[in-house]
Amino acid sequence: MDPISAIGVAAAVIQFVQFGLQVAKRLDEFNKAHPGEVPRSLQAISIQLPLLLNALSRIKTDDQVGNLDVDTKCILRGVISGCQAQVAEVETMMNEISRTPGEAFKAKIKKVFTSLKYDEKIWAVERNLHTYISVLILHHVVDPNELPPMPAEDTFFDIREQLATPFVERPKLTNELEDWFHDAARSQVKSPTIITLVGPKGVGKTQLALSYCYTAKSLGQFRTAFLIDASTLESLCLGFESMYATIKRSTSGARKDKVNFVREYLNDLWHPWLLILDNYEPTALYNDIIEMLPTRGYGGIILITRCEEASGLGSVVRVPKFLTIQDQAQLNSLLTQEVQNKNINGIKNLVEQGADVDTLIWDQWPCLHRCALFGLFDAVEFLLDEGANPNPPLELRKPLYWAASGGHQSICQLLLDFEDKNGQVSKPVDVQAAFDAASEEGHLDTMRLLVNRRQVAVNNENRYSQTPLQNAAKKGYTDVLKFLLNHGALKEGRLQGEGALVEAASSGHLEIVKILCLEENVNPNCKDSQGLTALCHAAGLRDESFGKGVELTNFLLSCGANPNLVGTDGPLHRAAVHDNIAVIRLLLKHGADPAKDCNGWDPLTNAIKYHSLEAVAVLLAAEVGDAEARIAWLNSSLRYSCRAGDRETILQILNAGADINAVESTGHPKGATPLLLAILGGHVKAAQLLIRRRAKQDLGDEKGRFPLPTAAEMGYDGLVRDMLRAGGDPNMQCGPNKDTALILAAGKKHDKVVKVLLDGGADRMLANKFGDIALDLAEEKGHQETISLLDV
């Protein structure tokens, strides 16, 4: 705008202010001369017009107008033009009143307002002046702080119906309405939000709408609200006429004009409004409603109907039958039973009767979660459509997890689609948990779906510190393993491959072992946390996996697996424990050391421990390069067999060349011979075998114990007899007290042993280092039968 135009605007402001002051003066004179008789709309103008004139009088100079930007100057020019027209309307009305002769002022003004319809015109002027002041404030033409308070805008809360007594809250439905009308109640919409409450007679639809309406009013949201009956076209029109009368405080005018007035009034209302149409019949009134309802503004419209087919106007909120607390609890309980019974029709029927879709089973499981676990696709879809919450504030895995754990790929897809549609994507940790659950059970389709739709880590560790790759290898999910490898499982960490190899070998999955070794070059000598190699695990396979163990062992050896690598256990050791003869032969063929020590055990002692006679024979036949080492190995194994009392392995080891008198030089007890170890272990038959194989009896251990006195003290009369016959000394003394076999037997009341010793020539008068003889011990302990044997 150029300077000349700016001068023109300033002149227009001055001209309007002068004209407006004249009209305002006359209005003031009307109000003072006839208090209470001037219509309310005219009184409002008498207040607003001076406010507007005062604001404009502050910017009437050329310089002040010139300082405004181009857009503001254009707006100001439009405001001046509009104000001029509005005030001219007021002047015309006052002129009409003044021209009516011979009547009282009250009669004149009533006549003019009625005949010329000035009431509606002046009411529009009032609103327009109010709007112009707001526009000037909005564009900073005037400072709102410099203006006196403006009169409050009219609000109309014409809701005459009351809530039932007692009234029971229905918070879920009320919250649903609040969600739908959230933007409208905050002046954040450009066209009215329409909701249709649908439900049979008596379910409380109107009470629900009233409850929401009163709540919104208390929160200062919808300041204007009307409720009218819409059961017929006549009642609907009467309702609009009633709204007209409330707003205009007048009943004059044609019905069509009143309906149009109400519609335009709501269209142009500056604050949020709510219109409730009760008993709406969509079949009969749909077209009429379309013509009568407002189409713009900060509005909310609630249609209340019994018609189940209501559609075409806004969103439908179905209102179920109102239930008592007891009825609700009963329905909820029945719903949980139908979920447990996997009865989809029963679930739908109970929800339609009013059962809560978020009911908990055992106070822990939401119905939706349980249906996802059971794979009830139709039930999950139905519950979601009915508003079931897939993410309740519970310490429980999400439905996606349970569906994935069961391999219900279609339900997982349904849940993901639901999330995407509603913008409520699961947390990454919940999606990861679902992926891990699917991988643990080998549900490849579900894994593939989650990888394609969400961000997941293919090497995430589960609660057992195991990755999906290791789990697939352990359980033999070959397709899953290939899928994980293709998605970079080993690229993120080579150690995952070693763990997977050990798991596959321990479970006998040869195909997976081949994939890892041949295609992924995983080290065949890798170890687990206990130092056990894949070969060790393969060698220990038994029962139905035994045949696989032979194949696995052979394959791993062909890939360079070392048969002598041990941790807490070794390959040959495990094969001996499980009597895997073919594996033992295979390992020995590839250089496995049969004497390899592992935590104090070697393969032979393992075979002896588990009485694997064939394994013992195979191991004894194996070559041990160092002759002295072989003898030491055999002797150690013989002593272990004697401790175990295994006569068959004792014979095998003796026949292999073990020394029958080889003493324990490092173990416990030191100096003990195989014979003494057998006796100390209570293995009489094994000891008798050794005696008959001419084992020496005069070799004692570090505590001074000898075979014959030890056998006598333990009461083995038959063994004592055999030892005496083999040349054993009946008067041998042993132990720290130099007790004889007779003293030890008498002290323990082993009368049969005492008799055998006496018959074998034992000296009953031979004393220990304290001078005690056998009779003294018997008398001291009161062993009468023993005394009678010794006191001759």
C-alpha positions in Angstrom: 0.0 0.0 0.0 1.4 3.4 -1.0 1.4 6.6 1.3 -1.7 8.0 -0.5 -3.6 4.8 0.4 -2.3 5.0 4.0 -3.7 8.6 4.2 -7.0 7.3 2.9 -7.2 4.6 5.6 -6.4 7.2 8.3 -9.1 9.5 6.9 -11.6 6.6 6.8 -10.8 5.8 10.5 -11.4 9.4 11.5 -14.7 9.6 9.5 -15.9 6.3 11.0 -15.0 7.3 14.6 -17.0 10.6 14.2 -20.0 8.7 12.7 -19.8 6.0 15.3 -19.7 8.5 18.2 -22.9 10.0 17.0 -24.7 6.7 16.9 -23.2 5.6 20.2 -24.5 8.9 21.8 -28.0 8.2 20.5 -27.8 4.6 21.9 -26.7 5.9 25.2 -29.6 8.4 25.3 -32.0 5.6 24.5 -30.7 3.5 27.3 -30.8 6.3 29.9 -34.2 7.6 28.8 -35.8 4.1 28.7 -34.0 1.8 31.2 -35.0 -1.8 30.8 -37.0 -1.2 27.6 -34.2 -1.3 25.1 -33.7 -4.9 23.7 -30.7 -6.8 25.0 -29.0 -7.0 21.6 -29.2 -3.2 21.3 -27.8 -2.8 24.9 -24.9 -5.0 23.9 -24.1 -2.8 20.9 -24.2 0.3 23.2 -21.4 -1.4 25.1 -19.3 -2.8 22.3 -19.5 0.2 19.9 -17.6 2.6 22.3 -15.0 -0.1 22.8 -14.4 -0.4 19.1 -14.3 3.4 18.6 -11.9 3.9 21.5 -9.6 1.3 19.9 -9.7 2.9 16.5 -9.3 6.4 17.8 -5.7 5.5 19.0 -4.5 4.8 15.4 -6.2 7.6 13.4 -3.0 9.5 12.4 -1.2 9.1 9.1 2.0 8.1 10.8 0.4 5.5 13.0 -1.3 3.9 9.9 1.9 4.1 7.9 3.8 2.1 10.5 1.5 -0.9 10.0 2.6 -3.7 7.6 0.8 -4.1 4.3 -1.4 -7.1 5.4 -2.5 -5.3 8.6 -3.4 -2.2 6.6 -5.6 -4.3 4.3 -7.3 -5.9 7.3 -7.8 -2.5 9.0 -9.4 -1.1 5.8 -11.8 -4.1 5.7 -12.7 -3.7 9.4 -13.5 0.0 8.9 -15.6 -0.8 5.9 -17.4 -3.6 7.7 -17.9 -1.5 10.9 -19.3 1.4 8.8 -22.0 -0.9 7.4 -22.9 -2.4 10.8 -23.3 1.0 12.5 -25.3 2.2 9.6 -27.7 -0.6 10.3 -28.1 0.6 13.9 -28.6 4.2 12.7 -31.3 3.0 10.3 -33.1 1.2 13.1 -33.0 4.3 15.4 -34.4 6.4 12.5 -37.3 4.0 12.1 -38.1 4.2 15.8 -37.9 8.0 15.7 -40.3 8.3 12.7 -43.1 6.4 14.5 -45.3 9.2 15.9 -47.8 9.1 18.8 -46.7 5.9 20.6 -44.8 5.1 23.7 -41.1 4.2 23.2 -41.7 0.6 24.3 -44.5 0.2 21.8 -42.5 1.9 19.1 -39.4 -0.3 19.6 -41.5 -3.5 19.8 -43.3 -2.6 16.6 -40.1 -1.8 14.7 -38.3 -4.9 15.9 -41.2 -7.1 15.0 -42.3 -5.7 11.7 -38.9 -5.0 10.2 -37.1 -8.0 11.8 -34.5 -5.7 13.3 -34.0 -8.0 16.2 -32.2 -10.5 14.1 -30.3 -7.8 12.2 -29.2 -6.1 15.4 -28.2 -9.4 17.0 -26.0 -10.0 13.9 -24.5 -6.5 14.3 -23.6 -7.2 17.9 -21.8 -10.4 16.9 -20.0 -8.8 14.0 -18.8 -5.9 16.2 -17.5 -8.4 18.7 -15.7 -10.2 15.9 -14.1 -7.0 14.5 -12.7 -6.2 18.0 -11.3 -9.7 18.2 -9.7 -9.3 14.7 -8.0 -6.1 15.7 -6.6 -7.7 18.8 -5.5 -10.8 16.9 -3.5 -8.7 14.3 -2.0 -6.4 17.0 -3.7 -3.3 15.7 -4.7 -2.6 19.2 -3.4 -3.8 22.6 -6.0 -5.9 24.5 -4.6 -4.6 27.8 -5.7 -1.1 26.8 -9.3 -2.1 26.3 -11.9 -2.4 29.1 -13.2 -6.0 29.6 -15.4 -7.1 26.8 -18.9 -8.5 27.6 -18.9 -12.3 27.9 -20.1 -14.3 24.9 -23.6 -15.8 25.3 -23.6 -19.5 26.3 -26.7 -21.7 26.4 -26.8 -25.0 28.3 -30.3 -26.2 27.6 -30.1 -29.7 29.0 -33.2 -30.2 31.1 -33.0 -34.0 31.6 -31.4 -35.2 34.8 -29.2 -38.2 35.6 -31.0 -41.2 37.0 -30.9 -41.7 40.8 -28.9 -43.7 41.7 -26.6 -43.2 38.7 -23.9 -45.8 38.1 -20.8 -44.6 36.2 -19.8 -46.4 33.0 -16.2 -45.1 32.8 -15.1 -47.1 29.8 -17.8 -45.8 27.5 -17.5 -42.2 29.0 -13.7 -42.4 28.3 -14.5 -43.5 24.7 -16.7 -40.5 24.2 -14.0 -38.2 25.7 -11.5 -39.6 23.2 -13.9 -39.0 20.2 -14.7 -35.4 21.3 -11.2 -34.5 22.5 -10.4 -32.2 19.6 -13.9 -30.7 19.2 -14.0 -29.8 23.0 -10.8 -27.9 22.6 -11.7 -26.0 19.4 -9.3 -28.0 17.3 -11.7 -29.1 14.5 -13.1 -27.3 11.5 -16.3 -29.4 11.2 -18.4 -31.0 13.8 -17.5 -34.4 15.3 -20.5 -36.8 15.0 -20.9 -39.9 17.2 -23.9 -42.3 17.0 -24.7 -44.1 20.2 -26.4 -47.4 19.2 -28.1 -49.9 21.5 -31.4 -51.5 22.4 -34.0 -49.9 24.6 -33.1 -49.6 28.3 -29.3 -49.9 28.0 -28.7 -46.4 29.2 -27.7 -44.6 26.0 -29.3 -41.3 27.0 -27.9 -41.5 30.5 -24.5 -42.0 29.1 -24.8 -38.9 26.9 -26.1 -36.9 29.8 -23.2 -38.0 32.0 -20.7 -37.0 29.4 -22.5 -33.7 28.8 -22.5 -32.7 32.5 -18.9 -33.8 32.8 -17.8 -31.7 29.8 -19.7 -28.7 31.2 -18.0 -29.0 34.6 -14.6 -29.0 32.8 -15.5 -25.9 30.8 -15.3 -27.7 27.5 -18.7 -27.5 25.7 -20.2 -24.2 27.0 -23.2 -24.4 24.8 -25.3 -27.6 24.7 -28.8 -28.6 23.6 -30.7 -31.9 23.8 -33.7 -32.3 21.6 -36.0 -35.2 20.6 -35.4 -36.6 17.1 -38.0 -39.4 17.1 -40.0 -37.7 14.3 -39.5 -34.9 11.9 -42.1 -32.8 13.8 -40.3 -33.3 17.2 -37.0 -32.5 15.5 -38.3 -29.2 14.1 -39.9 -28.3 17.4 -36.5 -28.9 19.0 -34.8 -26.5 16.6 -37.5 -23.9 17.3 -37.0 -24.3 21.0 -33.2 -23.7 20.5 -34.1 -20.6 18.4 -36.3 -19.3 21.2 -33.6 -19.9 23.8 -30.9 -18.2 21.7 -33.0 -15.2 20.4 -35.4 -14.9 23.3 -38.1 -14.7 20.7 -40.6 -17.1 19.1 -41.5 -15.0 16.1 -40.6 -16.1 12.5 -41.2 -19.0 10.2 -40.1 -22.6 11.1 -37.7 -22.8 8.1 -36.0 -19.5 9.1 -35.7 -20.6 12.7 -34.1 -23.9 11.7 -31.7 -22.1 9.3 -30.9 -19.6 12.0 -30.0 -22.3 14.5 -27.8 -24.1 12.0 -25.9 -20.9 11.1 -25.6 -19.9 14.7 -23.9 -23.1 15.5 -21.8 -22.9 12.3 -20.4 -19.5 13.4 -20.2 -20.0 17.2 -16.8 -19.1 18.5 -16.7 -21.6 21.4 -17.3 -25.4 21.4 -20.9 -26.6 21.3 -22.6 -29.9 21.8 -25.9 -31.0 20.2 -27.6 -34.2 21.4 -30.4 -35.7 19.3 -32.3 -38.3 21.3 -34.4 -41.2 19.9 -33.0 -40.6 16.4 -34.7 -42.7 13.7 -32.1 -43.0 10.8 -34.5 -44.8 8.4 -37.0 -42.0 8.4 -35.0 -38.9 9.2 -31.5 -39.4 7.6 -32.1 -36.9 4.7 -33.8 -34.3 6.9 -31.0 -34.5 9.5 -28.4 -34.0 6.8 -30.1 -30.7 5.8 -30.5 -29.4 9.3 -27.2 -30.2 11.1 -24.4 -27.7 11.2 -21.5 -28.4 8.8 -18.7 -26.3 10.3 -17.4 -25.0 13.6 -16.1 -26.4 16.9 -19.0 -28.7 17.4 -19.9 -32.1 18.7 -23.1 -34.0 17.8 -24.4 -37.1 19.6 -27.1 -39.1 17.8 -28.9 -41.6 20.1 -30.7 -44.5 18.3 -31.9 -48.1 18.8 -31.3 -48.9 15.1 -28.4 -51.4 14.8 -28.0 -50.5 11.1 -27.3 -46.8 11.9 -24.6 -45.6 9.6 -23.6 -42.8 7.4 -23.3 -40.2 10.2 -20.1 -40.2 12.1 -18.6 -43.1 14.1 -20.7 -45.7 15.9 -20.3 -46.4 19.6 -22.3 -49.5 20.7 -23.7 -49.3 24.2 -24.2 -52.8 25.7 -26.9 -53.6 28.3 -26.3 -52.0 31.6 -25.2 -54.7 34.1 -25.1 -54.8 37.9 -21.8 -55.6 39.5 -23.0 -59.2 40.1 -24.2 -59.6 36.5 -20.9 -58.3 35.2 -18.8 -60.6 37.4 -20.9 -63.6 36.3 -20.5 -62.8 32.6 -16.8 -62.2 33.1 -16.4 -65.5 34.8 -18.2 -67.3 32.1 -16.0 -65.6 29.5 -12.9 -66.9 31.1 -14.3 -70.4 31.0 -15.1 -70.1 27.3 -11.6 -68.9 26.6 -10.1 -71.8 28.5 -12.5 -74.1 26.5 -11.4 -72.4 23.3 -15.0 -71.9 22.4 -15.0 -69.0 19.9 -18.8 -68.7 19.5 -19.1 -68.8 23.3 -16.6 -65.9 23.6 -18.4 -63.8 21.1 -21.8 -64.4 22.7 -20.7 -63.4 26.2 -18.9 -60.3 25.0 -22.1 -59.3 23.1 -24.0 -59.8 26.3 -21.7 -57.3 28.1 -18.7 -59.4 29.3 -15.6 -57.3 29.7 -13.1 -58.1 26.9 -10.2 -57.2 29.2 -11.3 -59.7 31.9 -8.4 -61.5 33.6 -8.1 -65.3 33.8 -6.8 -66.3 37.3 -6.4 -62.6 37.9 -3.4 -62.7 35.7 -4.1 -63.5 32.0 -6.2 -61.2 29.8 -8.5 -63.1 27.5 -6.8 -61.6 24.5 -3.4 -63.0 25.6 -4.8 -66.4 26.3 -6.6 -66.6 22.9 -3.3 -65.6 21.2 -1.5 -68.4 23.0 -4.2 -70.9 22.0 -4.0 -69.8 18.3 -7.7 -68.7 18.2 -7.4 -66.3 15.3 -11.2 -65.5 15.1 -11.3 -64.8 18.8 -8.3 -62.5 18.8 -9.7 -60.6 15.8 -13.1 -60.3 17.5 -11.6 -59.1 20.9 -9.5 -56.5 19.2 -12.5 -55.2 17.3 -14.4 -55.1 20.6 -11.7 -52.9 22.1 -9.5 -55.4 24.0 -6.3 -53.8 25.1 -3.3 -55.5 23.7 -0.9 -53.6 26.0 -2.5 -53.6 29.5 -0.3 -52.3 32.4 0.5 -55.8 33.6 3.7 -57.6 34.3 3.0 -60.1 31.6 4.2 -60.8 28.1 2.3 -59.2 25.3 -0.1 -61.1 23.0 2.5 -61.0 20.2 4.8 -63.0 22.4 2.3 -65.7 23.2 1.2 -66.0 19.5 4.9 -66.2 18.4 5.7 -68.8 21.0 2.9 -71.0 19.6 3.9 -70.4 16.0 0.6 -68.7 15.2 1.9 -66.6 12.4 -1.5 -65.4 11.2 -2.3 -64.0 14.7 1.1 -62.3 14.8 0.4 -60.6 11.5 -3.1 -59.6 12.8 -1.6 -58.0 15.9 1.1 -56.2 13.9 -1.6 -54.9 11.5 -3.6 -53.7 14.4 -0.6 -51.9 15.8 0.1 -50.2 12.6 -3.5 -49.1 12.1 -3.7 -47.6 15.6 -0.2 -46.2 15.8 0.5 -48.2 18.9 3.6 -50.1 17.9 5.0 -52.5 20.6 8.1 -51.6 22.4 11.3 -53.1 20.9 11.8 -55.3 23.9 8.4 -56.9 23.4 9.0 -57.5 19.7 12.4 -59.0 20.5 10.9 -61.3 23.1 8.4 -62.5 20.5 11.1 -63.2 18.0 13.2 -65.1 20.6 10.1 -67.1 21.6 9.5 -68.0 18.0 13.1 -69.0 17.5 13.1 -71.2 20.6 10.3 -73.3 19.1 11.6 -73.2 15.6 8.7 -71.2 14.1 10.4 -69.9 11.0 7.4 -68.2 9.3 6.8 -66.2 12.5 10.5 -65.3 12.7 10.5 -64.2 9.1 7.4 -62.0 9.6 8.9 -60.2 12.6 12.2 -59.6 10.9 10.3 -58.1 7.9 7.9 -56.0 9.9 9.9 -54.9 12.9 13.5 -54.3 14.1 14.9 -57.3 15.9 18.4 -58.6 16.8 19.1 -62.1 15.4 21.7 -62.8 18.1 19.8 -61.6 21.2 20.5 -63.9 24.2 17.4 -65.4 26.0 17.0 -66.0 29.7 19.4 -68.9 29.5 22.1 -66.8 27.8 21.5 -68.7 24.6 21.2 -67.1 21.2 18.6 -68.1 18.5 21.5 -69.7 16.5 22.6 -71.8 19.4 19.0 -72.8 20.1 18.4 -73.8 16.5 21.5 -75.9 16.5 20.6 -77.6 19.8 17.1 -78.5 18.6 17.9 -79.4 15.1 16.0 -76.5 13.3 18.1 -76.6 10.1 15.9 -74.2 8.2 15.9 -71.7 11.1 19.7 -72.0 11.4 20.1 -71.3 7.7 17.7 -68.3 8.0 19.7 -66.9 10.9 23.0 -67.4 9.0 21.6 -65.6 6.0 20.6 -62.7 8.2 24.1 -62.2 9.5 24.1 -64.3 12.8 27.8 -65.1 12.4 28.8 -61.7 11.1 27.8 -60.2 14.4 30.0 -62.6 16.3 32.0 -65.7 15.3 31.7 -67.1 18.9 28.0 -67.7 18.2 29.1 -70.3 15.6 31.3 -72.1 18.1 28.5 -72.2 20.6 26.1 -73.5 18.0 28.6 -76.2 16.9 28.9 -77.5 20.4 25.1 -77.5 20.8 24.5 -79.3 17.6 27.1 -81.9 18.4 25.7 -82.5 21.9 22.3 -83.1 20.4 23.4 -85.3 17.5 22.5 -83.0 14.6 25.0 -84.0 12.0 23.5 -81.9 9.2 23.9 -78.7 11.2 27.4 -79.7 12.3 28.3 -80.1 8.6 26.8 -76.7 7.7 28.8 -74.9 10.5 32.1 -76.7 9.8 32.0 -76.9 6.0 30.1 -73.7 5.0 30.8 -71.4 7.9 34.4 -72.7 8.7 33.7 -72.9 12.5 36.6 -74.3 14.4 35.9 -78.1 15.1 38.1 -77.8 18.3 36.0 -75.1 19.9 35.0 -75.6 23.5 32.1 -74.7 25.7 32.3 -73.0 29.1 33.4 -76.3 30.8 36.2 -76.8 28.2 34.3 -79.6 26.5 34.8 -79.8 22.7 32.2 -80.7 20.1 34.0 -84.0 19.7 33.6 -84.7 23.4 29.8 -84.1 23.2 29.5 -86.2 20.1 31.4 -89.1 21.7 29.0 -89.1 24.7 25.8 -89.5 22.7 23.9 -92.6 23.6 20.5 -94.4 23.3 18.7 -93.4 20.1 21.5 -90.9 19.2 24.2 -93.5 19.4 24.4 -94.1 15.7 24.6 -90.3 15.1 27.4 -90.1 17.7 29.6 -92.5 15.5 28.9 -90.4 12.4 29.4 -87.1 14.2 32.7 -88.4 15.8 33.9 -89.6 12.4 33.0 -86.3 10.7 34.6 -84.1 13.4 37.8 -86.2 13.3 37.9 -85.8 9.5 37.6 -82.0 10.0 40.7 -82.0 12.3 39.1 -82.4 15.7 41.7 -83.3 18.3 40.7 -86.4 20.3 43.0 -85.5 23.2 41.6 -82.1 24.0 40.0 -82.3 27.4 38.3 -79.9 29.8 36.2 -81.2 32.7 35.8 -84.3 30.5 37.3 -85.7 27.3 36.0 -87.5 24.2 37.4 -91.0 25.1 36.4 -90.5 28.7 32.8 -89.9 27.7 32.7 -92.7 25.2 33.9 -95.1 28.0 31.3 -93.9 30.4 28.5 -94.5 27.9 30.0 -97.8 26.6 30.1 -96.4 23.1 32.5 -99.1 21.8 32.4 -98.0 18.1 33.3 -94.5 19.2 36.1 -95.7 21.5 37.6 -97.7 18.6 37.3 -94.7 16.3 39.0 -92.3 18.8 41.7 -94.8 19.5 42.3 -95.2 15.8 42.8 -91.4 15.5 45.4 -91.4 18.3 43.3 -90.9 21.5 45.3 -91.6 24.6 43.6 -94.2 26.8 45.7 -93.1 29.8 44.8 -89.4 29.5 44.1 -88.0 32.9 41.2 -85.6 33.3 40.4 -84.4 36.8 41.8 -87.6 38.3 40.0 -89.9 35.9 41.1 -91.7 32.8 39.0 -93.5 30.2 39.7 -96.9 31.7 38.7 -95.9 35.2 35.5 -94.4 33.7 34.8 -97.7 32.0 35.4 -99.5 35.3 33.2 -97.1 37.2 30.2 -97.8 34.9 31.1 -101.5 34.6 31.6 -101.3 30.8 33.4 -104.6 30.4 33.7 -104.4 26.6 35.0 -100.9 26.9 37.6 -102.0 29.5 38.7 -104.8 27.1 39.1 -102.4 24.1 41.0 -99.8 26.2 43.3 -102.5 27.7 44.1 -103.6 24.2 45.1 -100.1 23.1 48.7 -99.2 22.7 50.5 -96.9 25.2 53.8 -95.8 23.8 55.7 -95.6 27.1 56.0 -99.1 28.8 56.5 -97.6 32.2 53.5 -95.3 31.7 51.4 -98.3 30.6 52.3 -100.2 33.8 51.6 -97.2 36.0 48.2 -96.8 34.2 47.4 -100.5 34.7 48.4 -100.4 38.3 46.3 -97.4 39.0 43.3 -98.9 37.3 43.8 -102.1 39.3 43.7 -100.2 42.5 40.5 -98.4 41.4 38.9 -101.8 40.5 39.8 -103.1 43.9 38.3 -100.1 45.6 35.2 -100.8 43.5 35.3 -104.5 44.2 34.8 -105.3 40.5 36.3 -108.8 40.1 35.7 -109.0 36.4 37.8 -105.9 35.7 40.3 -106.9 38.3 40.9 -110.1 36.3 41.0 -108.2 33.0 43.6 -105.8 34.3 45.7 -108.5 36.0 45.7 -110.4 32.7 46.8 -107.3 30.9 50.0 -107.2 33.1 49.2 -105.1 36.1 51.2 -105.7 39.3 49.0 -107.4 41.9 51.0 -105.8 44.7 51.4 -102.3 43.2 51.1 -99.9 46.2 49.4 -96.5 46.2 52.3 -94.1 46.1 50.5 -90.8 45.8 46.9 -91.3 46.6 45.1 -92.1 49.8 46.0 -94.1 51.7 49.6 -94.2 50.7 51.3 -97.6 50.7 48.0 -99.5 50.3 48.1 -102.5 48.1 45.2 -103.6 45.9 44.4 -106.3 48.6 44.3 -103.9 51.4 42.1 -101.5 49.4 39.6 -104.3 48.6 39.4 -105.2 52.3 39.0 -101.6 53.4 36.2 -101.2 50.8 34.4 -104.3 52.2 34.9 -106.3 49.0 35.5 -109.7 50.4 35.1 -111.6 47.1 37.6 -109.3 45.4 40.1 -109.7 48.3 39.7 -113.5 48.1 40.4 -113.4 44.4 43.6 -111.5 45.1 44.6 -113.9 47.9 44.1 -116.8 45.6 46.2 -115.0 42.9 49.0 -114.9 45.6 48.8 -111.3 46.6 51.3 -110.4 49.3 50.0 -110.0 52.9 53.0 -108.4 54.5 52.7 -104.9 52.8 51.1 -102.3 55.0 50.0 -98.7 54.4 51.1 -95.5 55.9 49.0 -96.1 59.0 50.5 -99.5 59.7 47.5 -101.5 58.6 48.0 -104.9 57.1 45.5 -107.1 55.2 45.0 -109.9 57.8 44.5 -107.8 61.0 42.3 -105.4 59.0 40.1 -108.3 57.8 39.9 -109.7 61.3 38.9 -106.4 62.8 36.2 -106.1 60.1 34.8 -109.6 60.9 35.5 -111.3 57.6 36.0 -114.8 59.0 36.0 -116.6 55.6 38.6 -114.2 54.2 40.8 -114.6 57.4 40.6 -118.3 56.9 41.8 -118.0 53.3 44.6 -115.7 54.2 45.8 -118.0 56.9 45.7 -120.9 54.5 47.7 -118.8 52.0 50.5 -118.4 54.6 49.2 -115.4 56.5 50.8 -114.8 59.9 48.1 -115.2 62.7 50.2 -113.2 65.2 51.0 -110.2 62.9 50.8 -107.0 64.9 49.6 -103.7 63.2 48.6 -100.2 63.8 49.9 -97.7 66.4 49.0 -100.0 69.4 50.7 -103.1 67.9 47.4 -105.0 68.2 47.2 -108.6 67.0 44.5 -109.8 64.7 43.1 -111.8 67.8 43.0 -108.6 69.9 41.2 -106.7 67.2 38.6 -109.4 66.6 38.0 -109.9 70.3 37.5 -106.2 70.9 34.8 -106.1 68.2 33.1 -109.4 69.3 33.8 -111.1 66.0 33.6 -114.6 67.6 33.8 -116.5 64.3 37.0 -114.7 63.4 38.4 -115.4 67.0 37.7 -119.1 66.5 39.3 -119.1 63.0 42.4 -117.4 64.4 42.7 -119.7 67.4 42.3 -122.7 65.1 45.0 -121.2 62.9 47.5 -121.0 65.7 47.0 -117.5 67.0 48.7 -116.9 70.4 46.0 -115.9 72.8 48.6 -114.6 75.3 50.3 -112.2 72.8 49.9 -108.7 74.1 49.9 -105.2 72.4 52.3 -102.4 73.4 50.1 -101.7 76.5 50.3 -105.3 77.7 46.7 -106.1 76.9 45.8 -109.5 75.5 42.7 -110.5 73.7 40.9 -111.8 76.8 41.5 -108.4 78.5 39.6 -106.6 75.7 36.8 -109.1 75.8 36.4 -108.9 79.6 36.6 -105.1 79.5 33.7 -104.9 77.0 31.7 -107.8 78.6 31.7 -110.0 75.5 30.8 -113.3 77.4 30.9 -115.6 74.4 34.2 -114.2 73.3 35.6 -114.7 76.9 34.5 -118.3 76.9 36.5 -118.9 73.6 39.6 -117.2 75.0 39.5 -118.3 78.7 40.7 -121.9 78.4 
